[in-house]
Amino acid sequence: MTNAPKPSSVGRPLPGIAVRVVDSSGNDASPGDPAELWVRGDNVFSGYWPDGIDGPREDGWYPTGDIGLVDGDGDLTLVDRLRELVIVSGFNVYPFEVEDVIAEVDGVVEVAVVGTPDEETGEAVLAFVVPAEGVDHEGIGAAVQEHCLERLARFKQPSRVVVVTGLPHSATGKVAKGRLRAMARSDDLGLRAR
């Protein structure tokens, strides 16, 4: 095991805190596979403010709703939120995987991926892309689609790429994906001016 810090890792659990990475079947995920983080320890409460609910299960494990992975050294990396998971034809698509691939495209400054309802697959992957100044909007959308064809499994490929001048952010600086989903619903219903 190495003690050197790793980029994007939050490190190892503190003493007295146990962490599991649990797949959708309730089994421990393999090292390096992203799944939901469960924690157990004296720091886990029986209920949380404001209503005193949403505490740990009877066995003491608390499903956090965070998606993460543990590497071979036992270091933890947080990658997404479970509620951000996109399920396409029964397959899990973690937005961070698609975002990382799209970020490789020259001219992409920022990207966010959300799920959108789809009659055939249940959900589809929708990518919002912010191009660098002076980059052709139509061209960047095509470049993103082409790159995703080469790098992603079919079910992970964006069904649509929306090129925008900026992404909405929360007060903490995170992309406000709920607002992006609302924008997509408005577009689908023809309610938002383009």
Buried (B, 14 or more C-beta within 10 A) or exposed (E): EEEEEEEEBEEBBEEEEEBBBBBEEEEEBEEEEBBBBBBBBEEBEEEEEEEEEEEBEEEBBBBBEBBBBBEEBEBBBBBBBBEBBBBBEEBBBBBBBBBBBBEEBEBBBBBBBBBBEBEEBBBBBBBBBBBEEEBEEEEBBEBBBEBBEEBBEEBBBBBBBBBBEEBBEEEEEEBBBEBBBBBBEEBEEEEEEE
